[in-house]
Amino acid sequence: MRPALSALPALTALAALTALSACAPQIPGGQPENYFGSPKVLDAQLAGGTDGQPLPLPAAIATQPLPAGTAAPEDDIAAATAAALASTETTATATSAPVSTAGISDENSFSAVRTRESIESDAERLARYRAQYEAVEPTAVPVRPAGVGPNIVAYALSQTNPRGTRIYSRSGLSLAGGSQRNCNRFSSPDQAQIAFLEAGGPQRDRQNLDPDGDGYACSWDPAPFRQAVQN
């Protein structure tokens, strides 16, 4: 009796496992690892699932043309660039002043004169110039006002001796070296001659400007004034 009682629990466990296996769902094909990869299951998934319902189609994307007045961004950039270039050209044209040649004569151009002048027009212009011609008569030289200093022009014309010819006596103290230093104080020979005449020259030479006694101070020369009168 003891061996039979000891085998009873094992039989009970085996019966329970058999009952559980009978309740489990049957796997098609009998191979669990082949169920998800079987062609039937894949076809069912592609067709919309195991219930036979097809998968819904993706929603269609609505497409419609842009309004007539709407431009793409690149079109806006191109239009703005063209407008800026046109404005620059207009400004440059407006600011550049035309070159006027109204003051330049083209009388030496034969082709230019031939297109607008004729013998008759030349005669009319010559007559107009002759009518506008006015001869100016010479007038007397105005009188030199008094009190403005010696007139070196009148003095040059009143003398006849050339430079270097002694006419007036000079003292022994009139040395050429001192005379040259005194002449260097004047800006020109004309200024030295005026100062010489104002100081009592040519009879007196107080400033030692005429050591040779010719009546002409320093390097002043009356010849140009005399020659101008002769011409």
VEXKOLMAR-84920 format. One record per residue (C-alpha): y, x, z; residue in one letter; residue number from 0. Coordinates in Angstrom, 2 decimals. Layout:
N
       y       x       z r   k
       Y       X       Z A NUM
...
This chain:
231
       y       x       z r   k
    0.00    0.00    0.00 M   0
    2.49    2.84    0.65 R   1
    2.37    4.30   -2.91 P   2
    3.13    0.89   -4.40 A   3
    6.09    0.35   -2.09 L   4
    7.59    3.78   -2.96 S   5
    7.62    3.01   -6.72 A   6
    9.43   -0.28   -6.25 L   7
   13.00    1.16   -6.16 P   8
   12.46    3.07   -9.40 A   9
   11.26   -0.03  -11.17 L  10
   14.26   -1.97   -9.92 T  11
   16.71    0.63  -11.29 A  12
   14.98    0.69  -14.66 L  13
   15.20   -3.08  -14.93 A  14
   18.96   -2.97  -14.17 A  15
   19.61   -0.39  -16.89 L  16
   17.65   -2.47  -19.38 T  17
   19.72   -5.54  -18.58 A  18
   23.00   -3.65  -18.98 L  19
   21.99   -2.23  -22.32 S  20
   21.15   -5.69  -23.55 A  21
   24.65   -6.95  -22.62 C  22
   26.50   -4.07  -24.40 A  23
   27.90   -4.86  -27.93 P  24
   25.95   -3.60  -30.85 Q  25
   27.54   -0.71  -32.82 I  26
   27.08   -1.06  -36.57 P  27
   24.71    1.51  -37.94 G  28
   23.53    2.38  -34.48 G  29
   25.56    5.64  -34.43 Q  30
   28.64    5.61  -32.16 P  31
   30.14    8.69  -33.71 E  32
   30.07    7.13  -37.20 N  33
   31.71    3.83  -36.34 Y  34
   35.40    4.79  -36.66 F  35
   34.73    6.89  -39.75 G  36
   32.55    4.45  -41.62 S  37
   33.76    3.21  -45.06 P  38
   33.69   -0.40  -43.92 K  39
   36.00    0.23  -40.99 V  40
   38.42    2.26  -43.20 L  41
   38.49   -0.49  -45.82 D  42
   39.17   -3.04  -43.13 A  43
   42.07   -0.98  -41.77 Q  44
   43.59   -0.54  -45.24 L  45
   43.19   -4.26  -45.92 A  46
   45.10   -5.19  -42.77 G  47
   42.70   -4.82  -39.89 G  48
   39.28   -6.06  -38.97 T  49
   40.47   -9.65  -39.06 D  50
   40.85   -9.57  -42.86 G  51
   44.67  -10.07  -42.89 Q  52
   46.59   -7.70  -45.28 P  53
   49.33   -5.48  -43.87 L  54
   52.90   -6.74  -44.52 P  55
   54.84   -5.02  -47.33 L  56
   57.82   -2.84  -46.30 P  57
   61.19   -4.55  -46.34 A  58
   63.07   -4.12  -49.63 A  59
   66.29   -2.11  -49.50 I  60
   69.24   -4.15  -50.72 A  61
   71.27   -2.39  -53.43 T  62
   74.57   -3.60  -54.80 Q  63
   77.33   -1.86  -56.81 P  64
   80.55   -0.69  -55.15 L  65
   83.65   -2.83  -55.60 P  66
   85.66   -2.10  -58.73 A  67
   88.61   -0.70  -56.76 G  68
   86.58    1.63  -54.55 T  69
   86.32    5.29  -55.60 A  70
   83.90    7.89  -54.38 A  71
   85.28   10.62  -52.05 P  72
   84.97   13.29  -54.74 E  73
   86.97   11.05  -57.11 D  74
   89.73   10.74  -54.50 D  75
   89.88   14.53  -54.10 I  76
   90.07   15.06  -57.86 A  77
   92.85   12.47  -58.21 A  78
   94.87   14.03  -55.37 A  79
   94.53   17.50  -56.89 T  80
   95.68   16.29  -60.31 A  81
   98.68   14.54  -58.76 A  82
   99.69   17.69  -56.85 A  83
   99.49   19.83  -59.99 L  84
  101.53   17.32  -61.98 A  85
  104.19   17.25  -59.24 S  86
  104.40   21.06  -59.23 T  87
  104.88   21.22  -63.00 E  88
  107.56   18.52  -62.87 T  89
  109.46   20.34  -60.11 T  90
  109.32   23.66  -61.96 A  91
  110.60   22.02  -65.13 T  92
  113.43   20.29  -63.29 A  93
  114.60   23.37  -61.37 T  94
  114.63   25.76  -64.32 S  95
  118.10   25.52  -65.78 A  96
  118.36   25.81  -69.54 P  97
  119.87   29.03  -70.80 V  98
  123.19   28.37  -72.41 S  99
  124.30   30.56  -75.29 T 100
  127.59   28.79  -75.90 A 101
  129.59   31.92  -75.11 G 102
  127.66   34.19  -77.50 I 103
  128.98   34.36  -81.04 S 104
  126.58   34.37  -83.96 D 105
  129.19   35.20  -86.59 E 106
  127.24   38.33  -87.52 N 107
  124.15   36.28  -88.37 S 108
  124.32   35.44  -92.08 F 109
  121.65   32.75  -91.88 S 110
  123.34   31.00  -88.95 A 111
  126.79   31.05  -90.57 V 112
  125.44   29.90  -93.93 R 113
  123.91   26.76  -92.39 T 114
  127.19   25.50  -90.95 R 115
  130.03   27.19  -92.86 E 116
  131.30   26.85  -96.38 S 117
  134.23   28.15  -98.41 I 118
  136.23   25.05  -97.54 E 119
  135.54   25.31  -93.81 S 120
  136.47   29.00  -93.83 D 121
  139.78   28.19  -95.52 A 122
  140.55   25.47  -92.97 E 123
  139.77   27.77  -90.08 R 124
  141.92   30.56  -91.52 L 125
  144.84   28.15  -91.93 A 126
  144.40   27.00  -88.33 R 127
  144.47   30.58  -87.07 Y 128
  147.62   31.31  -89.04 R 129
  149.34   28.27  -87.58 A 130
  148.48   29.45  -84.06 Q 131
  149.68   33.02  -84.67 Y 132
  152.72   33.98  -82.65 E 133
  154.58   37.26  -83.02 A 134
  155.91   38.71  -79.79 V 135
  159.14   40.65  -80.14 E 136
  159.50   43.82  -78.06 P 137
  161.83   43.66  -75.12 T 138
  163.82   46.28  -73.31 A 139
  162.18   48.31  -70.59 V 140
  163.25   47.00  -67.19 P 141
  165.75   49.10  -65.29 V 142
  164.26   51.22  -62.56 R 143
  165.49   49.95  -59.21 P 144
  167.61   52.30  -57.18 A 145
  166.39   53.85  -53.95 G 146
  162.74   54.28  -54.95 V 147
  162.80   58.07  -55.12 G 148
  163.20   60.59  -57.90 P 149
  162.10   59.66  -61.43 N 150
  159.86   62.50  -62.57 I 151
  159.63   61.05  -66.11 V 152
  163.39   61.15  -66.55 A 153
  163.46   64.64  -65.04 Y 154
  160.77   65.90  -67.44 A 155
  162.72   64.58  -70.44 L 156
  165.96   66.11  -69.19 S 157
  164.49   69.63  -69.00 Q 158
  163.71   71.80  -72.01 T 159
  162.21   74.99  -70.55 N 160
  158.41   75.32  -70.47 P 161
  156.44   76.07  -67.34 R 162
  156.72   79.63  -66.03 G 163
  160.25   80.30  -67.38 T 164
  162.59   81.18  -64.50 R 165
  165.85   79.22  -64.47 I 166
  166.63   78.93  -60.77 Y 167
  166.93   81.76  -58.30 S 168
  164.55   82.00  -55.40 R 169
  164.74   84.10  -52.24 S 170
  162.39   86.96  -51.56 G 171
  160.55   84.86  -48.97 L 172
  159.10   82.58  -51.65 S 173
  155.60   83.99  -51.85 L 174
  152.91   82.65  -54.13 A 175
  150.26   82.58  -51.37 G 176
  152.34   80.40  -49.07 G 177
  153.31   78.15  -51.98 S 178
  149.66   77.45  -52.79 Q 179
  148.94   76.42  -49.22 R 180
  151.92   74.08  -49.27 N 181
  150.82   72.56  -52.59 C 182
  147.38   71.79  -51.17 N 183
  148.98   69.23  -48.86 R 184
  149.69   66.87  -51.76 F 185
  147.14   64.62  -53.42 S 186
  148.47   65.27  -56.94 S 187
  151.01   67.44  -58.81 P 188
  153.18   64.35  -59.37 D 189
  153.46   63.81  -55.61 Q 190
  154.41   67.48  -55.15 A 191
  157.13   67.24  -57.81 Q 192
  158.58   64.10  -56.21 I 193
  158.71   65.83  -52.81 A 194
  160.25   68.90  -54.45 F 195
  163.07   66.83  -56.01 L 196
  163.64   64.84  -52.81 E 197
  164.08   68.10  -50.84 A 198
  166.90   69.33  -53.11 G 199
  165.02   70.72  -56.08 G 200
  165.21   72.23  -58.48 P 201
  168.25   74.16  -57.17 Q 202
  166.73   74.48  -53.71 R 203
  163.12   75.04  -52.79 D 204
  162.97   74.37  -49.06 R 205
  159.19   73.75  -49.01 Q 206
  158.28   76.79  -51.14 N 207
  156.71   74.70  -53.91 L 208
  158.40   76.49  -56.86 D 209
  158.22   80.27  -56.21 P 210
  158.73   81.22  -59.90 D 211
  161.96   79.16  -60.20 G 212
  161.03   77.21  -63.35 D 213
  162.01   73.93  -61.69 G 214
  158.44   72.55  -61.61 Y 215
  156.62   72.30  -58.29 A 216
  153.05   73.55  -57.94 C 217
  151.07   72.84  -61.13 S 218
  153.20   69.96  -62.35 W 219
  153.75   70.05  -66.14 D 220
  156.46   68.04  -67.99 P 221
  154.81   68.59  -71.42 A 222
  152.70   65.37  -71.47 P 223
  155.80   63.22  -70.87 F 224
  157.73   64.94  -73.66 R 225
  154.82   64.61  -76.06 Q 226
  154.50   60.91  -75.31 A 227
  158.13   60.35  -76.32 V 228
  157.69   62.30  -79.56 Q 229
  154.68   60.23  -80.56 N 230
